[in-house]
């Protein structure tokens, strides 16, 4: 049964992963100054450059996932990006007591997303993708 569902499940998984990142990247464009301020508040260097990189990653890589084009690389980039962002912005161990639970939840949710992205990087986009069409050609 799962063999028959592999292609549609892979496509749906890629679309759902992209749905997490693409709206976030697009919202950062309209709220660029707020994004820069949030990055600066975390103490990260060069917050404007970091915001531009975040926007590029959160828009370009999800589009690649949707299309199934360069999927393994896009998933790997998003996995690294998500891990770095998680460590920088959801460090629950350094938060005030009233924020620990929510930040810990966000931290482990993001770690699970990194896991899913790594699986996608390992196994690829599946048959319903540009990657599969290019490999067949």
C-alpha positions as CSV (number, residue, x, y, z in Angstrom):
1,X,0.0,0.0,0.0
2,X,2.7,2.5,1.0
3,X,4.6,1.9,-2.3
4,X,1.5,3.1,-4.2
5,X,1.3,6.2,-2.0
6,X,5.0,7.0,-2.0
7,X,4.8,9.6,-4.9
8,X,1.7,11.5,-3.7
9,X,2.9,11.4,0.0
10,X,6.3,12.7,-1.0
11,X,4.7,15.6,-3.0
12,X,2.3,16.4,-0.1
13,X,5.2,16.3,2.4
14,X,7.3,18.8,0.2
15,X,4.3,21.1,-0.1
16,X,3.7,21.1,3.7
17,X,7.3,21.7,4.5
18,X,7.3,24.6,2.0
19,X,4.1,26.0,3.7
20,X,6.1,26.5,6.8
21,X,8.9,28.6,5.2
22,X,7.5,30.4,2.2
23,X,4.9,32.6,4.1
24,X,7.5,33.4,6.7
25,X,10.0,34.6,4.0
26,X,7.3,36.7,2.3
27,X,6.2,38.3,5.5
28,X,9.8,39.3,6.3
29,X,9.9,41.4,3.1
30,X,7.0,43.6,4.2
31,X,8.2,43.7,7.8
32,X,11.9,44.0,6.9
33,X,12.8,46.6,9.7
34,X,11.0,44.5,12.3
35,X,12.9,41.4,11.1
36,X,16.2,43.3,11.4
37,X,15.2,44.5,14.9
38,X,14.3,41.0,16.0
39,X,17.6,39.6,14.7
40,X,19.5,42.4,16.4
41,X,17.6,41.7,19.7
42,X,19.0,38.1,19.6
43,X,22.5,39.6,19.5
44,X,23.4,38.2,16.0
45,X,25.9,40.1,14.0
46,X,25.0,42.0,10.8
47,X,21.2,41.8,11.3
48,X,20.4,43.4,7.9
49,X,22.5,40.9,6.0
50,X,21.0,38.1,8.2
51,X,17.5,39.3,7.3
52,X,18.3,39.3,3.6
53,X,19.8,35.8,3.8
54,X,16.7,34.6,5.8
55,X,14.4,36.0,3.2
56,X,16.3,34.4,0.3
57,X,16.4,31.0,2.0
58,X,12.8,31.1,3.1
59,X,11.6,32.0,-0.4
60,X,13.9,30.2,-2.8
61,X,14.3,26.9,-1.0
62,X,10.6,26.3,-0.5
63,X,9.9,27.1,-4.1
64,X,12.5,24.4,-5.0
65,X,10.7,22.0,-2.7
66,X,7.4,22.8,-4.3
67,X,8.8,22.2,-7.8
68,X,10.9,19.2,-6.7
69,X,14.0,20.9,-8.3
70,X,17.3,20.6,-6.5
71,X,15.2,19.2,-3.7
72,X,18.1,17.5,-1.8
73,X,20.1,20.7,-1.7
74,X,17.1,22.9,-0.9
75,X,16.1,20.5,2.0
76,X,19.7,20.5,3.3
77,X,19.9,24.3,3.2
78,X,16.6,24.6,5.0
79,X,17.7,22.1,7.6
80,X,20.9,24.0,8.4
81,X,19.0,27.3,8.4
82,X,16.4,26.0,10.7
83,X,18.9,24.5,13.1
84,X,20.9,27.7,13.3
85,X,17.7,29.8,13.7
86,X,16.4,27.4,16.4
87,X,19.6,27.6,18.4
88,X,19.6,31.4,18.1
89,X,16.0,32.2,18.8
90,X,14.5,29.3,20.8
91,X,17.2,28.9,23.4
92,X,14.7,27.9,26.1
93,X,17.5,27.1,28.6
94,X,18.3,30.8,28.8
95,X,14.7,32.2,28.9
96,X,12.8,33.5,31.9
97,X,10.7,30.8,33.6
98,X,7.4,32.1,32.1
99,X,8.8,31.6,28.5
100,X,10.6,28.3,28.9
101,X,7.6,26.0,28.0
102,X,6.7,27.9,24.8
103,X,10.3,28.2,23.7
104,X,11.0,24.6,24.5
105,X,8.0,23.6,22.4
106,X,9.2,25.7,19.5
107,X,12.7,24.4,19.8
108,X,11.7,20.7,19.6
109,X,9.1,21.4,16.8
110,X,11.9,22.9,14.8
111,X,14.2,20.0,15.6
112,X,11.5,17.7,14.2
113,X,11.3,19.8,11.1
114,X,15.1,19.6,10.7
115,X,14.6,15.8,10.9
116,X,12.0,15.8,8.2
117,X,14.2,18.0,6.0
118,X,17.1,15.6,6.5
119,X,14.9,12.7,5.4
120,X,14.0,14.6,2.3
121,X,17.6,15.4,1.6
122,X,18.5,11.7,2.0
123,X,15.7,10.2,-0.1
124,X,14.9,13.0,-2.6
125,X,11.7,14.5,-4.0
126,X,10.1,11.4,-5.3
127,X,8.5,10.7,-8.7
128,X,6.3,13.8,-8.9
129,X,9.2,16.3,-9.3
130,X,11.4,18.0,-11.7
131,X,14.3,16.1,-10.2
132,X,12.7,12.8,-11.2
133,X,12.0,14.0,-14.7
134,X,15.5,15.2,-15.2
135,X,16.9,11.8,-13.9
136,X,14.7,9.9,-16.3
137,X,15.8,12.0,-19.3
